[in-house]
Amino acid sequence: PALPPASPIASPIAMGCCGSSPVIGTLEVPQGIEQLLGQKKEVASKSIADNVEAWGVMSRSFGGTASTAPEGTTDWILGPTLREKWDDPRRRAMLDWMMKVEWSCCLARGGFALGARKEDGSLGAVVVVLPYDKGIPSDLASMGELWRAIKPCGMPPRKQMGDASRGIRARAFAAMDIIEKVKQRHCSGPHAHVRNMSVDPDAQGLGFCGKLMRAVNVWADNLQLPLWLETSGARNVAIYERFGYKTMEQYTLKCKKDPEVHEDEFGMMRSPVKASE
């Protein structure tokens, strides 16, 4: 199955996704990895247009295919109407919009994105990291930042979603609230959030996830910053444990008046390693 990232709420819904932090600047990255975002200040709408390949990888990874599993949180948010509708243009439109917002949030927060390419030169994997050097912003500040990030992406494709739109919106906000409370309980101070670790379905098994996660670990260790992520399913928990993450809490996603719940959700944190260790 596909390797999802930190919960898809890495998408438009996670609170505190944006801010006015300065850009990260050019990072030293190992051979085979390139920095896609964070070297300089960019206009969000232009950056989104220039990086279709990157957020396209994110969208396909989260969305899944007939042979690769979708990211669990995103799949729950999309709901029963779009579940396993791999070629449904409504599913693709919503996923693409969510990943554009992810990209815009990273820009606004002053975060960075790294990528790894396949032999044919196309992107095979992307990791998106958002720094929270002052900890989690207030709820009010977070919500304001979110809406400012959405602006260059346009509003979600509600008309295209039809009857599914209301349920998607309700589940998205329910998930946002639950996930943010979990994070606040365990990682409210200065940290960096691995918001998206996406491997293209056709790039599975090439070692890209490991390369990108290790590069992020080195960056965080140099700054002595804890790393936080959310993910779905025991398989992904085991993968992230290889990179030093520990489960802080397992939780369930649920939405009022919606009978479906998603139980396999995990908040995970990695403590920084000192050079002497």
C-alpha positions as CSV (number, residue, x, y, z in Angstrom):
1,P,0.0,0.0,0.0
2,A,1.0,3.6,-0.5
3,L,3.0,5.3,2.2
4,P,0.8,8.1,3.5
5,P,2.3,11.0,5.4
6,A,1.3,12.6,8.5
7,S,-2.4,12.7,8.6
8,P,-3.9,14.3,5.6
9,I,-5.1,16.9,7.8
10,A,-2.0,18.1,6.9
11,S,-4.4,19.6,4.4
12,P,-6.5,22.6,4.6
13,I,-7.8,21.7,7.9
14,A,-5.0,21.5,10.4
15,M,-4.9,24.5,12.6
16,G,-1.9,26.7,12.9
17,C,-0.9,25.9,9.4
18,C,0.3,29.3,8.5
19,G,2.1,32.3,9.9
20,S,4.6,35.1,9.2
21,S,7.8,33.2,10.1
22,P,10.8,34.0,7.9
23,V,11.8,31.6,5.2
24,I,14.1,28.7,6.1
25,G,16.6,29.5,3.4
26,T,18.7,27.1,1.4
27,L,19.3,23.8,3.2
28,E,22.1,21.4,2.9
29,V,20.6,18.2,1.7
30,P,22.2,14.9,0.8
31,Q,22.7,13.7,-2.8
32,G,19.6,12.5,-4.4
33,I,17.4,15.0,-2.5
34,E,16.4,18.5,-3.6
35,Q,14.8,21.4,-1.8
36,L,11.5,22.3,-3.5
37,L,10.3,25.1,-1.2
38,G,11.6,27.4,1.5
39,Q,14.7,29.0,-0.2
40,K,13.0,32.3,-0.6
41,K,9.8,34.2,-0.2
42,E,7.3,33.4,-3.0
43,V,3.9,34.5,-4.1
44,A,1.6,31.6,-3.1
45,S,-0.5,31.6,-6.3
46,K,2.6,31.5,-8.5
47,S,4.3,28.8,-6.3
48,I,1.2,26.6,-6.5
49,A,1.2,27.0,-10.3
50,D,4.9,26.3,-10.6
51,N,4.8,23.2,-8.4
52,V,1.9,21.1,-9.8
53,E,4.3,18.1,-10.0
54,A,5.0,18.3,-6.2
55,W,1.4,18.7,-4.9
56,G,0.3,16.2,-7.6
57,V,2.5,13.6,-5.9
58,M,0.9,14.5,-2.6
59,S,-2.6,14.2,-4.0
60,R,-2.0,10.8,-5.6
61,S,-0.3,9.5,-2.5
62,F,-3.1,10.6,-0.2
63,G,-5.8,9.5,-2.6
64,G,-4.5,6.0,-3.3
65,T,-5.3,3.7,-6.2
66,A,-7.0,0.4,-6.8
67,S,-3.7,-1.2,-5.8
68,T,-2.3,1.2,-3.2
69,A,-4.1,2.2,0.0
70,P,-5.3,5.8,0.5
71,E,-4.2,7.9,3.5
72,G,-6.7,7.0,6.2
73,T,-7.6,10.4,7.6
74,T,-8.2,11.8,4.1
75,D,-10.2,8.8,3.1
76,W,-12.5,9.2,6.1
77,I,-12.9,12.9,5.4
78,L,-13.9,12.3,1.8
79,G,-16.6,9.9,3.1
80,P,-18.6,7.0,1.7
81,T,-19.7,8.8,-1.4
82,L,-16.2,9.0,-2.8
83,R,-14.6,6.0,-1.1
84,E,-12.7,3.8,-3.6
85,K,-13.9,6.0,-6.5
86,W,-10.3,6.1,-7.7
87,D,-11.1,7.7,-11.1
88,D,-14.0,9.9,-10.0
89,P,-13.1,13.5,-11.0
90,R,-14.8,14.8,-7.8
91,R,-12.4,12.8,-5.7
92,R,-9.4,14.1,-7.6
93,A,-10.6,17.7,-7.5
94,M,-11.0,17.7,-3.7
95,L,-7.7,16.0,-3.2
96,D,-5.9,18.5,-5.5
97,W,-7.5,21.4,-3.6
98,M,-6.5,20.0,-0.3
99,M,-2.9,19.6,-1.4
100,K,-2.7,23.1,-2.9
101,V,-3.8,24.4,0.5
102,E,-1.0,22.3,2.1
103,W,1.5,23.9,-0.1
104,S,0.1,27.4,0.6
105,C,0.2,26.7,4.4
106,C,3.9,25.7,4.1
107,L,4.7,28.9,2.3
108,A,2.9,31.1,4.8
109,R,4.5,29.3,7.8
110,G,8.0,29.7,6.4
111,G,8.4,26.0,6.1
112,F,10.2,23.8,3.5
113,A,9.6,20.9,1.2
114,L,12.1,18.3,0.0
115,G,11.7,16.0,-2.9
116,A,13.3,12.9,-4.4
117,R,13.2,12.0,-8.1
118,K,12.8,8.7,-10.0
119,E,15.3,7.6,-12.6
120,D,13.2,9.2,-15.3
121,G,13.6,12.6,-13.6
122,S,10.0,12.9,-12.3
123,L,9.3,13.5,-8.7
124,G,8.7,10.3,-6.7
125,A,8.3,11.6,-3.2
126,V,7.8,14.9,-1.3
127,V,8.0,15.8,2.4
128,V,6.5,19.1,3.7
129,V,7.7,20.5,7.1
130,L,6.3,23.4,9.0
131,P,8.3,25.0,11.9
132,Y,6.6,26.2,15.0
133,D,9.5,28.0,16.7
134,K,7.1,29.6,19.2
135,G,4.8,26.7,19.7
136,I,1.2,26.3,18.6
137,P,-0.6,29.6,17.9
138,S,-3.8,30.5,19.5
139,D,-7.0,29.1,18.0
140,L,-8.0,32.5,16.7
141,A,-4.7,33.2,15.2
142,S,-4.6,29.7,13.6
143,M,-8.0,30.0,12.0
144,G,-7.1,33.4,10.6
145,E,-3.9,32.0,9.2
146,L,-5.8,29.1,7.6
147,W,-8.2,31.3,5.8
148,R,-5.4,33.5,4.5
149,A,-3.7,30.4,3.2
150,I,-6.9,29.2,1.4
151,K,-7.3,32.5,-0.4
152,P,-4.7,31.9,-3.2
153,C,-6.1,28.4,-3.7
154,G,-9.7,29.5,-4.2
155,M,-12.6,27.9,-2.4
156,P,-13.1,24.2,-2.3
157,P,-15.0,22.6,-5.2
158,R,-18.3,22.4,-3.4
159,K,-20.5,22.5,-6.4
160,Q,-18.6,19.7,-8.0
161,M,-18.9,17.6,-4.8
162,G,-22.7,17.9,-4.9
163,D,-24.4,16.1,-2.0
164,A,-21.0,14.9,-0.6
165,S,-19.9,18.5,0.1
166,R,-21.6,19.0,3.4
167,G,-20.3,15.8,4.9
168,I,-16.8,16.5,3.7
169,R,-16.8,19.9,5.4
170,A,-18.3,18.5,8.6
171,R,-15.8,15.7,8.9
172,A,-12.9,18.0,8.0
173,F,-13.6,20.4,10.8
174,A,-14.3,17.6,13.3
175,A,-10.9,16.0,12.4
176,M,-9.2,19.4,12.7
177,D,-10.5,19.9,16.2
178,I,-9.6,16.4,17.4
179,I,-6.2,16.3,15.8
180,E,-5.2,19.7,17.1
181,K,-6.2,18.8,20.7
182,V,-4.1,15.7,20.5
183,K,-1.1,17.8,19.4
184,Q,-1.7,20.4,22.1
185,R,-1.6,17.7,24.8
186,H,1.8,16.3,23.7
187,C,3.7,18.9,21.6
188,S,2.6,22.5,22.3
189,G,6.1,24.0,22.6
190,P,8.6,24.8,19.9
191,H,8.7,22.0,17.3
192,A,8.5,21.2,13.6
193,H,5.5,19.4,12.1
194,V,6.1,16.8,9.4
195,R,2.8,17.6,7.7
196,N,3.1,15.5,4.6
197,M,5.3,12.6,3.7
198,S,4.0,11.4,0.3
199,V,5.4,8.7,-2.0
200,D,3.8,8.5,-5.5
201,P,2.1,5.1,-5.9
202,D,4.4,4.2,-8.8
203,A,7.5,5.0,-6.7
204,Q,6.8,2.7,-3.8
205,G,9.8,0.6,-2.6
206,L,12.5,2.9,-3.9
207,G,13.6,4.1,-0.5
208,F,12.4,7.6,-0.9
209,C,10.5,7.8,2.3
210,G,13.6,6.8,4.3
211,K,15.9,9.3,2.5
212,L,13.5,12.2,3.1
213,M,12.7,11.4,6.7
214,R,16.4,11.0,7.6
215,A,17.1,14.4,6.0
216,V,14.4,16.0,8.1
217,N,15.8,14.3,11.2
218,V,19.3,15.8,10.6
219,W,17.8,19.3,10.1
220,A,15.7,19.0,13.3
221,D,18.6,17.6,15.3
222,N,20.8,20.5,14.3
223,L,18.2,22.8,15.7
224,Q,17.3,20.5,18.6
225,L,13.7,20.6,17.6
226,P,11.2,17.9,18.4
227,L,9.3,16.6,15.3
228,W,5.6,15.9,15.3
229,L,3.3,14.0,12.8
230,E,0.0,12.3,12.6
231,T,-0.6,9.1,10.7
232,S,-3.1,6.3,10.2
233,G,-2.7,2.6,10.7
234,A,-0.3,0.3,12.5
235,R,1.8,-0.2,9.3
236,N,2.6,3.5,9.1
237,V,3.3,3.7,12.8
238,A,5.9,0.9,12.4
239,I,7.5,2.8,9.5
240,Y,7.8,6.1,11.5
241,E,9.2,4.2,14.5
242,R,12.2,3.4,12.4
243,F,13.0,7.1,12.2
244,G,12.8,7.6,16.0
245,Y,9.1,8.5,16.4
246,K,7.1,7.3,19.4
247,T,3.3,7.1,19.6
248,M,2.1,9.7,22.0
249,E,-1.6,8.9,21.6
250,Q,-4.0,6.8,19.6
251,Y,-7.3,8.4,18.9
252,T,-10.5,8.1,17.0
253,L,-12.0,10.5,14.4
254,K,-15.7,11.0,14.6
255,C,-18.2,13.6,13.6
256,K,-21.6,14.5,15.1
257,K,-24.5,12.9,13.3
258,D,-22.1,10.7,11.2
259,P,-22.2,7.0,12.0
260,E,-18.7,6.4,10.5
261,V,-15.6,6.7,12.8
262,H,-11.9,6.2,12.1
263,E,-10.1,4.5,14.9
264,D,-6.6,4.0,13.6
265,E,-5.2,7.5,14.2
266,F,-1.9,8.2,15.9
267,G,-0.1,11.3,17.1
268,M,3.7,10.6,17.1
269,M,6.7,12.6,18.2
270,R,10.5,12.3,17.8
271,S,12.8,13.9,20.3
272,P,15.9,15.6,18.9
273,V,19.2,13.6,19.2
274,K,22.2,15.5,20.4
275,A,25.5,15.2,18.5
276,S,27.2,13.3,21.4
277,E,24.4,10.7,21.3
